[in-house]
Amino acid sequence: MKKQYNKALTLEELAKQPDSEIDYSDIPELDESFWDKAKITRPRMGSSIRVSQEVLDFFKTKNPREYTSHMAAVLTAYVRAHQEQ
């Protein structure tokens, strides 16, 4: 199907357009193998925990901008290691 538009459609314009007029040529078809490999991910939850200054300093020194993500990764690895036992 030939593209009909020179600019991106707004959400309102797209909602009014019938499915038969939507150009799917640049979107790969999702076959069974896609769904076989698909993984459900749970959203991350906000939390507040108290840690020693030593622990906080360690993670902040390694990566000041993403130290909380690094802490979460360490805790996730710990949980997974103990779930397998």
Steps between C-alpha positions, in 0.01 A plus 500: 500500500630845411543751782236770480640759739801732505473558876428282800134473589370631830333253734163647410564462125620145546195409711268622221682305229352158410732202554491423129682829428784452751836423339653199676779445244778615735382287793610135507224246546498337843506125454489220758877517563465859623250395766711196596787734590287775657556569870268668744677760708361645817520875558760618748372614835626798696630426846696657779756299697761589757856391432826573676706797387772255395263319261360823360848645444613181326219511243516877453876482439457234231230689309367825653217540249362147503598365837142406588468293182827325586372429852178359355698277262706362789186429702335334198804276450490407869131409482546288187799318649299410808184401310692231311600319820 
